[in-house]
Amino acid sequence: MQFTFYHTNINITDPERSLKFYKEALGLEPVRVKDASDGSFKLIFLGDGVTDYQLELTWLKDHPQPYELGENESHIAFRVDDFEAAHALHAKMGCICFENPKMGIYFIEDPDGYWFEILPGKR
């Protein structure tokens, strides 16, 4: 039996704001969208154009308030081929929320408070 990664889900409060952030910050594009027939939810699957792995954004009509993220110790990590350019972009966007220069990593925060670790390409 073989299991493979498929997607990770996070909930969002504003689809347009999130789509703009993920495109600008991480180059992610929608690969599939599902709208509930009654308008109660929307699922947006984002891809990187390289791997099959997807980030699923879930918008719930009846949940406009921010989500409780606890201590925000969980995160999703991305490797980037040009770490310096990525850092410059994220600094310009103002979304860097934590840096660890000693480890050579940093984290960005999306509009809903989720953290994403940015790592340089394979070392």
SEROLO-251614 format. One record per residue (C-alpha): residue number from 1; residue in one letter; x, y, z. Coordinates in steps of 0.25 Angstrom, whole numbers, always signed. Layout:
REM SEROLO-251614
{site NUM, A, {X, Y, Z}};
...
REM end
This chain:
REM SEROLO-251614
{site 1, M, {+0, +0, +0}};
{site 2, Q, {+6, +14, -4}};
{site 3, F, {+0, +27, +1}};
{site 4, T, {+4, +40, -6}};
{site 5, F, {+2, +54, -3}};
{site 6, Y, {-10, +61, -10}};
{site 7, H, {-13, +74, -3}};
{site 8, T, {-14, +82, +9}};
{site 9, N, {-26, +90, +13}};
{site 10, I, {-27, +104, +20}};
{site 11, N, {-39, +113, +22}};
{site 12, I, {-40, +127, +18}};
{site 13, T, {-49, +139, +20}};
{site 14, D, {-47, +146, +6}};
{site 15, P, {-45, +138, -6}};
{site 16, E, {-40, +150, -15}};
{site 17, R, {-30, +155, -5}};
{site 18, S, {-25, +141, -3}};
{site 19, L, {-23, +138, -18}};
{site 20, K, {-16, +152, -19}};
{site 21, F, {-6, +148, -8}};
{site 22, Y, {-3, +134, -12}};
{site 23, K, {-1, +138, -27}};
{site 24, E, {+8, +150, -23}};
{site 25, A, {+16, +143, -11}};
{site 26, L, {+17, +129, -16}};
{site 27, G, {+13, +129, -31}};
{site 28, L, {+1, +119, -28}};
{site 29, E, {-10, +119, -38}};
{site 30, P, {-24, +113, -37}};
{site 31, V, {-25, +99, -44}};
{site 32, R, {-39, +96, -39}};
{site 33, V, {-51, +103, -33}};
{site 34, K, {-63, +97, -27}};
{site 35, D, {-75, +106, -23}};
{site 36, A, {-86, +101, -15}};
{site 37, S, {-99, +101, -22}};
{site 38, D, {-106, +109, -10}};
{site 39, G, {-94, +119, -9}};
{site 40, S, {-90, +114, +5}};
{site 41, F, {-76, +110, +1}};
{site 42, K, {-65, +111, -9}};
{site 43, L, {-53, +102, -11}};
{site 44, I, {-41, +107, -18}};
{site 45, F, {-29, +98, -21}};
{site 46, L, {-16, +105, -24}};
{site 47, G, {-4, +99, -31}};
{site 48, D, {+10, +102, -33}};
{site 49, G, {+11, +98, -48}};
{site 50, V, {+22, +88, -45}};
{site 51, T, {+17, +78, -35}};
{site 52, D, {+3, +71, -33}};
{site 53, Y, {+2, +76, -19}};
{site 54, Q, {-9, +86, -17}};
{site 55, L, {-13, +96, -6}};
{site 56, E, {-28, +96, -4}};
{site 57, L, {-34, +109, +1}};
{site 58, T, {-48, +108, +7}};
{site 59, W, {-57, +120, +8}};
{site 60, L, {-70, +118, +17}};
{site 61, K, {-81, +128, +15}};
{site 62, D, {-85, +127, +29}};
{site 63, H, {-71, +129, +35}};
{site 64, P, {-67, +143, +32}};
{site 65, Q, {-59, +145, +45}};
{site 66, P, {-44, +141, +46}};
{site 67, Y, {-41, +127, +49}};
{site 68, E, {-34, +123, +62}};
{site 69, L, {-21, +118, +59}};
{site 70, G, {-16, +114, +73}};
{site 71, E, {-1, +116, +75}};
{site 72, N, {+1, +115, +60}};
{site 73, E, {+12, +105, +61}};
{site 74, S, {+8, +97, +49}};
{site 75, H, {+12, +102, +35}};
{site 76, I, {+14, +98, +21}};
{site 77, A, {+28, +100, +15}};
{site 78, F, {+33, +104, +1}};
{site 79, R, {+47, +103, -5}};
{site 80, V, {+51, +114, -15}};
{site 81, D, {+61, +114, -25}};
{site 82, D, {+65, +129, -23}};
{site 83, F, {+64, +131, -8}};
{site 84, E, {+70, +146, -8}};
{site 85, A, {+59, +150, -18}};
{site 86, A, {+48, +143, -11}};
{site 87, H, {+52, +150, +2}};
{site 88, A, {+53, +163, -5}};
{site 89, L, {+39, +161, -10}};
{site 90, H, {+33, +157, +3}};
{site 91, A, {+40, +169, +10}};
{site 92, K, {+34, +178, +0}};
{site 93, M, {+20, +172, +2}};
{site 94, G, {+22, +173, +17}};
{site 95, C, {+18, +159, +20}};
{site 96, I, {+31, +153, +27}};
{site 97, C, {+26, +150, +41}};
{site 98, F, {+39, +142, +46}};
{site 99, E, {+53, +141, +42}};
{site 100, N, {+64, +131, +46}};
{site 101, P, {+77, +135, +39}};
{site 102, K, {+85, +125, +46}};
{site 103, M, {+77, +114, +40}};
{site 104, G, {+75, +122, +27}};
{site 105, I, {+60, +122, +27}};
{site 106, Y, {+48, +131, +29}};
{site 107, F, {+33, +131, +30}};
{site 108, I, {+23, +139, +23}};
{site 109, E, {+8, +141, +28}};
{site 110, D, {-4, +141, +19}};
{site 111, P, {-16, +150, +20}};
{site 112, D, {-23, +140, +30}};
{site 113, G, {-11, +138, +39}};
{site 114, Y, {-5, +125, +33}};
{site 115, W, {+10, +124, +33}};
{site 116, F, {+18, +118, +22}};
{site 117, E, {+33, +115, +23}};
{site 118, I, {+42, +119, +12}};
{site 119, L, {+55, +111, +10}};
{site 120, P, {+66, +112, +0}};
{site 121, G, {+67, +102, -11}};
{site 122, K, {+73, +88, -8}};
{site 123, R, {+86, +90, -1}};
REM end
